[in-house]
Amino acid sequence: MEAAELRCTAAVEQPLPGGLAPRRRLMRNATVLLGRNELRQPVLRVAGGSGAAAAVQSFVLAGDAVRLFTRFAGEGRAAVRVGPDGAQVLLSDCPPDALRRFLRLLRLKVAAGSRDAPRRPRLLERPPPAFSAISPVQERDLLCGPGRRRPGEERGERPAEVSAGPRGGPGQRPGPHGAPRPVPQVPRAERRPPARLSAEQEAVLGAVRSGKSIFFTGSAGTGKSFLLKRIVGSLPPNITYATASTGVAACHIGGTTLHAFAGIGSGKAPLEQCIQLAERPGVRQHWLACQHLIIDEISMVDGKFFDKLEAVARAVRKRDEPFGGIQLIICGDFLQLPPVCKANEETKFCFQAKSWRKCIHINMELTEVRRQTDRTFVSLLSEIRLGRCTEEVTRQLMQTAAHKSERDGILATRLCTHKDDVEITNERRLQHLPGEVHVFEALDSDPMLVKLIDAQCPVGGRVELKLGAQVMLAKNLDVSQGLVNGARGVVVGFESEQKGLPKVRFLCGVTQLIKMEKWVIKGPSGVHLSRQQLPLKLAWAISIHKSQGMSLDCVEISLSRVFESGQAYVALSRARSLAGLRVLDFDPKAVRADPAVLQFYRQLRRHQLLAQDSLHAHSDADEKENWKCN
């Protein structure tokens, strides 16, 4: 059973008498299994090594003696205290998603273990096995798990330390006739049924697991970012590096910028100089450790920079395979924003790089749009993406100028082509509001690296708000209620306590007190940096570049100053619906797509169709052969 088995690095620590340092055994490439013994007690088995060095250790997981330490589960690390003597199993290098599933199963099975008290086998029965795989989670496990929520779990936070034994205290849901009803000690985010991958997304994840380098693409709203997070969670974090072309995109997937990972600056220096930069101790260590390199928003990565990276990877890793043998997992839509180039420079996309074809083994395109459900709007966006602006598309977009998408005091966010327009608009509108300015300063882990944190964190170091300020959430707080990244709202009050936190009424109908949140980003040499700040930013206006990846409830767009291919499409596709969109001074000339990109996608789809036809042909041939044999 997949959830009951974990492949990772395991260290078993067993205390010694007399206060001596514990005996420690490290097992790399270990297999950790959750099962039951002949008395039906939960057992944790750790097996590692091979041949004469092979070792297997088993620990009975007995109720209150078991403790889980899960604060760093998101980084693939956790610890299980397995007995009253203080013995521990330390888990590291785990795929985070697999680790979370394993810990959840362990927590529930240990909690339910008290129901299955040890039973003496009857004489005539067949002797039970000494170790057997544990069964999947049953409904009774959920009902008989630990009965109390801990502080913070209502917000979906995972406690730093969790005991598997039953606990008392407030927070129980009342059962029939007012009696306490036991509820499983599972954070709220886990209790909600997780969003499932589509068949297309499952195919991409399967291709990633095959070990081949892959580029997957799709129009806006097809779930590329969602899938990328699932991919990151399925790979061992110690050998996986998540990067993106921009700091904000990197922050969304818990990674760093591609330039920061590469350590070669802009990449415009001669190759020998770039190799020397990448050979510096901290940078070289990352290049050597990396086995899976994820690159998001690839459309904004320059093709010449990609070629330079490929050559640097081979030189630093001293391997002649493409990209030095690193598996590439590349995501993005070339029909969206192109690389940022100077006026006199020619744009070169990554697919035009000399090394692209030899580096990428599989190309896949997601086609199922999930952001928008209105088929008319989806069809319109498909035309815009390909640079087509028919009379019908023009008519529909011009009609949106009369839309009144504001309600409950929440105005439409204006998307601007230039960031200067954004800053001026937000500052001016905030100044015009009456009342006191409430200032919230960020708490940064390293004040000396504020500029680096600013570049990657979606919220600024200083947030200024007033009553009536138009704001936007910059982080998912509660997806089930609609409190998601990009959700629009208006400040309706401030608490009277010392912190004076703001209350925001959102378009989804929820009014919420907004508390400080924490972002963790990767800085130079893999150092983790953090910022604590309100997950809010002013939303009278935002730039089209900053909006990439967002879904907005109500949008106002002026396309008169569009200056890049794909820019109009990115802006229009941020809207969840045609009703929530207002386009001002629309000009059909603003809709354009790069001819080289269109040709690339035509070839990609042709190859996909040929591959599907080949697959069907093999399938039909197999069926005929089976029929003959029968």
PyMOL commands that set and color helices and strands:
alter all, ss='L'
color gray80, all
select helices_A, chain A and resi 2-4+17-19+51-53+63-65+73-75+96-115+139-143+153-155+176-178+188-191+199-209+224-233+237-239+247-252+258-262+271-278+281-289+298-300+303-317+322-325+350-352+356-359+375-385+391-402+419-432+447-456+479-481+524-526+544-547+567-572+588-590+595-629
alter helices_A, ss='H'
color red, helices_A
select strands_A, chain A and resi 5-14+23-36+42-48+55-60+67-69+78-81+88-92+132-133+161-163+173-174+180-181+214-218+240-244+256-257+292-296+327-331+362-366+413-416+438-441+443-444+462-465+470-473+488-494+502-506+511-513+517-522+528-533+536-538+541-543+555-558+581-584
alter strands_A, ss='S'
color yellow, strands_A
deselect
rebuild
show_as cartoon
